[in-house]
Amino acid sequence: NANGKNKRTTFDLLSDFNKEISRKYDSLYEDFPLFGLKGVTKRSAFVIDKQGNIKYAEILDDPGKIPDFDKIKQTLEQCGK
């Protein structure tokens, strides 16, 4: 990763092949600024509690950055996970 530390996730990750969720969460580049690609999902992280409430959302416009995993972990802990 960007800071040279090796981190592993201990939570589920979503693959959004058809870009349905990306569109609903407004995290899609219709026209990706690099390489002339279309329909590329922005690097994003969401924590959704058991009631379906979004507790954390991070959508990155810079494709070279990664979500803040420490904040994600903190939010998960606050959700009682």
C-alpha positions in Angstrom: 0.0 0.0 0.0 0.9 3.7 -0.2 2.7 3.9 3.2 4.7 0.7 2.8 2.9 -1.2 5.5 1.3 -4.5 4.8 -2.4 -4.5 5.9 -5.0 -7.2 5.6 -8.7 -6.7 5.7 -10.8 -8.7 8.1 -14.1 -7.6 6.6 -16.0 -8.4 3.4 -15.3 -6.4 0.2 -17.9 -5.8 -2.4 -17.2 -6.4 -6.1 -19.5 -4.3 -8.3 -18.9 -5.8 -11.7 -22.1 -4.2 -13.2 -21.5 -0.9 -11.5 -25.0 -0.9 -10.0 -23.9 0.0 -6.5 -21.3 2.5 -7.7 -24.0 4.5 -9.5 -26.3 4.4 -6.5 -23.5 5.6 -4.2 -22.3 8.3 -6.6 -18.8 6.7 -6.8 -18.4 6.2 -10.5 -16.3 7.9 -13.1 -18.5 7.9 -16.1 -15.4 9.0 -18.0 -12.2 8.0 -16.2 -9.7 10.8 -16.5 -6.8 8.4 -17.4 -6.5 6.0 -20.2 -9.9 7.0 -21.8 -11.9 4.4 -19.9 -15.6 4.6 -19.2 -17.5 3.3 -16.1 -14.6 3.0 -13.7 -15.6 2.9 -10.0 -13.8 5.3 -7.7 -11.9 3.9 -4.8 -14.5 4.0 -2.1 -15.3 2.6 1.3 -18.6 2.4 3.1 -19.6 1.0 6.5 -23.2 0.1 6.7 -24.7 -1.1 10.0 -27.1 -3.9 10.5 -30.1 -1.5 10.2 -28.9 -0.4 6.8 -27.6 3.0 7.9 -24.4 4.4 6.3 -22.0 5.0 9.2 -18.9 5.8 7.2 -18.5 6.9 3.6 -15.3 7.8 1.8 -15.1 8.3 -2.0 -11.7 9.2 -3.4 -11.4 11.2 -6.5 -7.6 10.5 -6.7 -7.2 6.9 -8.0 -3.7 6.8 -6.4 -5.0 7.0 -2.9 -6.6 4.3 -0.7 -9.4 4.5 1.8 -8.4 5.2 5.5 -8.5 1.7 6.9 -7.9 3.0 10.5 -11.1 5.1 10.3 -13.0 2.1 8.8 -11.8 -0.1 11.6 -12.8 2.5 14.2 -16.3 2.8 12.7 -16.7 -0.9 12.7 -15.7 -1.1 16.3 -18.3 1.6 17.1 -20.9 -0.4 15.3 -20.3 -3.3 17.7 -18.6 -5.5 15.1 
